Amino acid sequence: MITAVILLVALAILGWGLYRAIPLGKPGVLGWLQSVALMLPWLLFFGSLAMGISISLAGVLSLLVGSTLVYIALGRWLRDLVGSQPDLSKPEVAKAEAESASSHATSPHTTEKPQSEPAKEGVPSIPAADLQAIRNIFGIDTFFAVEAIPYNEGAIFKGNLRGDPQLTYDRLSAQLKQHLDDRYRLFLVEGMEDKPVVVVLPSSSDPKPATLTQILLAVGLGLATIATCLETAGIMLGFDLFTAPARLQEVLPIGIGILLTLAAHEMGHWVLAKRHQARLSPPFFLPVLQIGSFGAITRFASLLPSRTALFDIAFAGPALGGLTALGMLFVGLFLSHQGSYFQLPSEFFQGSLLVGAIAKIALGKALLQPIVDVHPFVVIGWLGLVITAINLLPAGQLDGGRIMQSIYGRKVAARTTVGTLILLGLAALVNPLALYWAIAILFLQRDLERPALNELTEPSDIRAILGLLILLFMVVTLLPIPPSLAGHLGIGG
């Protein structure tokens, strides 16, 4: 029943996408077809599972390869089509429009208010000389400023964006640096009236590096997480490591496997942050006995240049961590045989739609038995997938929340944060672990990330698709298999 509902929702989303794409003409329809090409293999796979039809691994791979080829072909057609149309965002077009719009103004640097408004009591205002220097960076072919409002030792400039957001940001920030060196930072963001505004703030408001106290806290939490991962391994093996420390050697393989997934996750963040020249705080791991760790809280210790950078850094962690866990799961299933080290009840595989489907393909009729013998890598990979998936929940400063914010903006991310907290609260009625995670989000990670320097330029379409795919991965990992569907699939004795 749940799978059928998911399929209906997916079809409704595709229908809504077509409705939105038709007014855009052929480019919109081609973009919609690309989305269909990517979603069709998953719809066919899970739809067939819902009907009790098992698709072989070769069939699944064929569907994925075929959809990828169709996606690439549609992308080339779309690029050729868009490339043949006139570029309305060229500087000369923007300049002509700006000149016609500024016919009522005395100069391109004139604002409606010749001086900045008085600052609110207790809020320092920007020096008049700096304000005038900032005004001089604007032009009719970049951003036509019409009003300056004091804001936190800086200023908000309202006006009209006259060119491509990224090119405009690059030109304005370069001129700001030329006039005032590194004393100020320029943000191109969406204002309260859903119109582009420029915000200039002093560089003293930049994020600060981690303090010694924070570093020591990160080290302490890291050590605690090592202990809880080893204890989780002990619980899986049927004993309490804290009361039997002499059996440490027995828990090391599983504990190290969980820690390896966590390390891969953080390495993904670090590599992409370095690529975008962004600094990260040390990871603050969240230890928990049930699964070893909830993952880590990693703060940005510098401003991000764009929403694309936010997406890349947020995506890279769960992508690398998830691939590591998925690799362990595949290897574990391949190595599993009668007499393997772990014995799991077959109903255990009903706990995840993704893991259950993969296990059915790999183990086949073995899942009909009450007890299934599996390699330890299966359990390690499964735990890694769960840790990755809960960090992909679309809330606050979780990786999923950052991905939502980067693709859809702050308003949508704020709504999904509230929705996620509500769902976790309902899930806590069944699983107390959901309540712990909801509390952690509420107190530690509910706020959205600060805006990027260029908040207007959206990530590319391929990034948006990757974001949707990894969020789908989160859903199918955490969603259990209903008993009726498990019976059709032959999962459970």
Secondary structure as GFF3:
##gff-version 3
##sequence-region A 1 493
A	DSSP	alpha_helix	2	21	.	.	.	ID=ss1
A	DSSP	three_ten_helix	22	24	.	.	.	ID=ss2
A	DSSP	alpha_helix	26	50	.	.	.	ID=ss3
A	DSSP	alpha_helix	57	83	.	.	.	ID=ss4
A	DSSP	alpha_helix	91	101	.	.	.	ID=ss5
A	DSSP	alpha_helix	128	135	.	.	.	ID=ss6
A	DSSP	beta_strand	143	151	.	.	.	ID=ss7
A	DSSP	beta_strand	154	161	.	.	.	ID=ss8
A	DSSP	alpha_helix	165	180	.	.	.	ID=ss9
A	DSSP	beta_strand	184	190	.	.	.	ID=ss10
A	DSSP	beta_strand	196	202	.	.	.	ID=ss11
A	DSSP	three_ten_helix	203	205	.	.	.	ID=ss12
A	DSSP	alpha_helix	212	237	.	.	.	ID=ss13
A	DSSP	three_ten_helix	245	247	.	.	.	ID=ss14
A	DSSP	alpha_helix	248	275	.	.	.	ID=ss15
A	DSSP	beta_strand	284	288	.	.	.	ID=ss16
A	DSSP	beta_strand	292	297	.	.	.	ID=ss17
A	DSSP	alpha_helix	307	335	.	.	.	ID=ss18
A	DSSP	beta_strand	342	345	.	.	.	ID=ss19
A	DSSP	three_ten_helix	346	351	.	.	.	ID=ss20
A	DSSP	alpha_helix	353	363	.	.	.	ID=ss21
A	DSSP	three_ten_helix	364	368	.	.	.	ID=ss22
A	DSSP	beta_strand	371	374	.	.	.	ID=ss23
A	DSSP	alpha_helix	376	390	.	.	.	ID=ss24
A	DSSP	alpha_helix	399	408	.	.	.	ID=ss25
A	DSSP	alpha_helix	410	427	.	.	.	ID=ss26
A	DSSP	alpha_helix	432	440	.	.	.	ID=ss27
A	DSSP	pi_helix	441	445	.	.	.	ID=ss28
A	DSSP	alpha_helix	461	478	.	.	.	ID=ss29
A	DSSP	alpha_helix	483	489	.	.	.	ID=ss30
###
